[in-house]
Amino acid sequence: MKIAIWTTAAPKIAAIEEWIKKCPFFEWINVEIIPMSVKSGISDMPLSEEENMTWAKNRAIACKSEIEADFYIWMEGWTTMIWNKAYLFWVVYIMNNSWEGHFGFSNRMEMPEIFRKRVYDNLEDLWPVLTEITWVEWASKKTWAFWAWSDDLLTRKEQFLLAFLSAIPAFYNKYYKM
C-alpha cells in the first residue's frame, strides 16, 4: 500500500510511520510512505478553520495529481478564532485514491493573549513569535506551542496522533459505511 504525505520533515514522516503501525486498519499490510512537497493554492498562514480545511484538502489533491497512491495525507497545526479567543489545533486530511476524504482534528488549546495579539492583530506568523517568546530556537519544529503552553503536558506528536486517529476510521469503521 502506498501512502503519499505532504511533508518532507523527518519527524512527521517518522510519526506517520509509527501511527500506521499502531493503527489496526493497517495491520498486516506492507506500507510505503512517499514524502512530497506541494502547494496549497491559498495563503501560507490560514487564519480560519475553513481556510485550514481548504488548505489541507488542496494539498492532498495536489499530491494525487503528482503520484498514484492508495492514500494521501496532509497534516498541520493551525489557529482559529472563536468568540474573540484564538485556539491552536492540528488538522489531518486523509483522501483515498477514489477521492473520498475525511478530516480529523486534535483538541483545541486556547492561545495565550500575547500570541493571539501578535498573530491576529499584528498578522505575524506564529512560528517566529513562538521562537522569540520561548527563546527556543526553531521552537515550532522541535516542540511547538502545545508543549510550551501546557508545560510539557501536551506534545505536537500526540496532537497529530489524535487528529490522524480521528480521520482514519471513516475509511474502515462499519458505521461510516451504513
N, C-alpha and C positions, 0 to 999 in steps of 0.2 A: 504494500500500500504506500502510495506517495502522498506526502503532506507538504504543501508549499506554505511557507510562512513569510510574512512581511517583517523581516528583521535579518540583519547580519550580525547582530550583537551576540557574542558567545554566551553571556549569562542567560539571555532569553531563550536561545536555542537549547541550552542545557536544561532549562526549566521545562520547556515543552517536552523534551525527551523524557524527563522524569515523570511528568504528569501523564503522558501517554502510557508509560509502563505501569502506573498506578490505576489507570482507568480500565474498568472491567470490559468496556466496549472494544478495546484494542487487544485484549488478552489473546495470546497465541497468534498474533498477526505480526509479520515482519514489516516494520515501518521505516521508510526512508524520509528523512526531513530534508527539505530543499529550501535553504535560506534565500530570500530575494529582497531587492530594494526597488520599490515602485512609487510613483507619485499618486497623490490623493485627488488632485484636481481642485482642491479648495485650500483655504487658509492653513498655514503651518501651525497656528495656535488656535484651534477651535475653542469657543467660549460658551457653548451651549450643548445640552445633551443631544439635541437633534443634529447639530453640526458634527459632534463627535461620532454619532452613529453613521452619518453620511460619509465621513472621513474613513471610518472603518470599512464600510461596505465598498466604497470606491477602491480601496487598497486591495481587497480580496478580488474584486472584478478585474483589476489591473493585473494581479498575479495570474488569474485564469486566462487572460488574453496572451500571456507570455509563455505559459507552460501547462501541460496537461498533468493533472494530479487528481487524487481521489477527494482530498480536502484542501481548503485554502483557509489559513488562519491569520487574522490580524489582531494585535493586542497593543494597548497603550493606556497610560494613565492620563486623565484629563480633569477638568473642572467644570462646574456648572453652578449657576445661581438659582437659589430657591428662596423666596421671601427675604430678599436682601442679605442672605447668607451665601457664602461660596463654599462649595464642597468638592473634595477630591475623590475620584473613584477610578476604577480600572474597567476598561471595556475589552471584551473579546468578541470578535465576529468570526463565525465559522460558516463556510459555504462548501457544499459538496459539488461534485462535477456535474450535477443536474441543476445547478443554480439555486438549490434550496439553501437558505441561510438563516442562521439564528444568532442572536446576541446573548451574551452573558455579562453580568456586572458584578463587581465586588461590592462590599459595603461602601457607604459614603462616610467620609470623615470631614467635619467642618474645618475649614481653613482658619488659622489664627488671623485676626484682623489685620495685622501688619502685612501679611501675604495677600489678603483679599484686596487691600488698598493698592498695593503695588501692581497686582495682576489686572484687576478690573478698572481701577481709577486711572492708573498711570499706563496701562496697557503694556506692561513689561512681561517678558516670558518668565514663567515660574522657575525654571531650572537655574538661571543665573542668580535670581533673587534668593533661592534656597541655598545656593553655594555661598553667596555673600553673607547671609544672616547666620547660617550654621557654622561657617568657617571650615566646612568640609569641602575640599576641592573635588569637583565633579560629584557633588552630593546626589544629584539626580541619577547618575549612573551607578553609584555604589550602594546607596541606602534608601534614597528617596524620602519623600515627605511623610509618609505614614510612619516610618521609623522615627524621624525627628520629632514629629508632633505627638507621638504616643509613648515616648521614652522607651523605644525598642519593644513595645508590646505587639505592634503590627509591623509586618515587613512587606516589601514590594513583591517578593516571590509568593507569599501567602495570598496577597490580593489578586495576583494573576491566576493563581490556582483556583480561588473562589469563582472568578469570572469564567475561566475555562470550564470548570465543573458545572457551572450554571447554563452554559451554552450547549455542551455536547450531548446531554440526554435527549434533546429534541430529535436527534437523528436516530435513536435506538429505543427509547423508552416506549412501551406499548401505549401509554396514554396519549402520546403525541400522534400516534398513528390511528387513533379512533375517529 
